[in-house]
Amino acid sequence: MELKREPENPHDAHAIIVLDRKGNKLGYVLAVRNKGLARKLDSGEAVKTTLLHVDFDARVYQLHIEVFVRGQ
């Protein structure tokens, strides 16, 4: 999985897309949680993401991910 910034997003200037290994869009990091992470991605900090669980029973599928950030 990969996290990619989408600063041109008209709904959220701090938008972060969650992509699978093939580059397919799985969804977004919640807006209430993305501001600090967006700053880290913009500054070039190394980020590793792990998919923990997918909730298929929710109204909209929910990805539960773990994000590890390590400064350069």
Secondary structure as the mmCIF struct_conf table of DSSP 4:
data_model
#
loop_
_struct_conf.conf_type_id
_struct_conf.id
_struct_conf.beg_label_comp_id
_struct_conf.beg_label_asym_id
_struct_conf.beg_label_seq_id
_struct_conf.end_label_comp_id
_struct_conf.end_label_asym_id
_struct_conf.end_label_seq_id
STRN STRN1 GLU A 2 ARG A 5
TURN_TY1_P TURN_TY1_P1 PRO A 7 GLU A 8
BEND BEND1 PRO A 10 HIS A 11
TURN_TY1_P TURN_TY1_P2 ALA A 13 HIS A 14
STRN STRN2 ILE A 16 LEU A 19
TURN_TY1_P TURN_TY1_P3 ARG A 21 LYS A 22
STRN STRN3 LYS A 25 TYR A 28
HELX_RH_3T_P HELX_RH_3T_P1 ALA A 31 ARG A 33
HELX_RH_AL_P HELX_RH_AL_P1 LYS A 35 ASP A 42
TURN_TY1_P TURN_TY1_P4 SER A 43 GLY A 44
STRN STRN4 ALA A 46 ASP A 55
TURN_TY1_P TURN_TY1_P5 PHE A 56 ASP A 57
BEND BEND2 ALA A 58 VAL A 60
STRN STRN5 GLN A 62 ARG A 70
#
